[in-house]
Amino acid sequence: MNYIILDFNGIKSLWTLHEYFKEVFNLPDYYGYNMDALWDCLDCSFEFPTTIVLKNIENIPSEMNEATEIMLELFEYLQRDNEKVTVQIESNEFGDNSAFIV
């Protein structure tokens, strides 16, 4: 089982978000720095069971709400379409460190 932890602390712009995705997922140089390109790269990328943990989403700036919603939908679709992928969100919003599956 592979674990990928995406910690969104420090994400301040769409550019830094996509730079982070490129680094964590080891995306190719031609990565397009948008959610469609992220989907294209991740859709068939997981050969082994993988859990993707999304942490500190609430720390993404509010001006990025639209991008955050699209990102969450992308991970929801990824989990739905690929039986090897499980996505969990760790929420500190209420101080309880609860984790739940998208």
C-alpha positions in Angstrom: 0.0 0.0 0.0 1.3 3.4 -1.0 0.6 6.6 0.9 0.8 10.0 -0.6 0.2 12.9 1.9 -0.7 16.3 0.4 -0.2 18.9 3.0 -1.6 22.2 1.7 0.1 24.4 4.4 2.0 27.0 2.5 0.0 27.0 -0.7 -0.7 30.6 -1.5 -1.5 30.6 -5.3 -2.5 28.4 -8.1 1.1 28.3 -9.3 2.4 27.0 -5.9 -0.5 24.5 -5.8 0.5 23.0 -9.2 4.2 23.2 -8.5 3.4 21.1 -5.4 1.4 18.6 -7.4 4.2 18.4 -9.9 6.7 17.6 -7.1 4.6 15.2 -5.0 3.3 13.2 -8.0 6.5 13.4 -9.9 4.7 14.8 -13.0 6.4 15.2 -16.3 8.0 18.5 -17.5 5.2 19.0 -20.0 2.6 19.1 -17.1 0.1 21.9 -18.0 -0.4 23.4 -14.5 -4.2 23.1 -14.5 -6.7 20.6 -13.1 -7.4 19.1 -16.6 -3.7 18.3 -16.9 -3.5 17.0 -13.4 -6.4 14.6 -14.2 -4.7 13.5 -17.4 -1.5 12.7 -15.5 -3.2 10.9 -12.5 -6.1 9.1 -14.2 -4.1 6.0 -15.0 -1.0 6.5 -12.8 -1.7 4.1 -10.0 -0.6 0.5 -10.4 -0.7 -0.4 -6.7 -3.3 0.4 -4.0 -2.7 4.0 -2.9 -4.2 6.2 -0.3 -4.0 9.9 -0.9 -4.4 12.0 2.3 -5.4 15.6 1.9 -4.3 17.7 4.9 -4.9 21.3 5.8 -7.2 22.1 2.9 -8.8 24.8 5.1 -5.4 26.7 4.9 -5.7 27.2 1.2 -6.5 30.9 0.7 -10.2 31.7 0.2 -9.5 33.4 -3.1 -8.7 29.9 -4.4 -12.1 28.4 -3.4 -13.1 27.6 -6.9 -9.8 25.8 -7.6 -10.1 24.0 -4.3 -13.6 22.8 -5.2 -12.4 21.6 -8.6 -9.4 19.8 -6.9 -11.7 18.0 -4.5 -14.0 16.9 -7.3 -10.9 15.6 -9.2 -9.8 13.5 -6.2 -13.4 12.3 -5.8 -13.5 11.2 -9.4 -10.1 9.6 -9.2 -11.2 7.5 -6.2 -14.5 6.6 -8.0 -12.9 5.6 -11.3 -9.8 3.8 -9.9 -10.4 1.0 -7.5 -6.8 1.2 -6.4 -7.1 4.7 -5.1 -8.6 5.8 -1.8 -8.7 9.5 -0.9 -8.9 10.7 2.7 -9.3 14.3 4.0 -7.9 15.1 7.3 -9.7 18.1 8.8 -8.4 20.3 11.6 -11.2 22.7 11.0 -12.9 21.7 14.3 -9.7 20.8 16.1 -10.5 17.1 16.1 -8.0 15.8 13.4 -10.8 13.7 12.0 -10.2 11.8 8.8 -12.9 10.8 6.3 -13.0 9.4 2.9 -14.2 11.7 0.1 
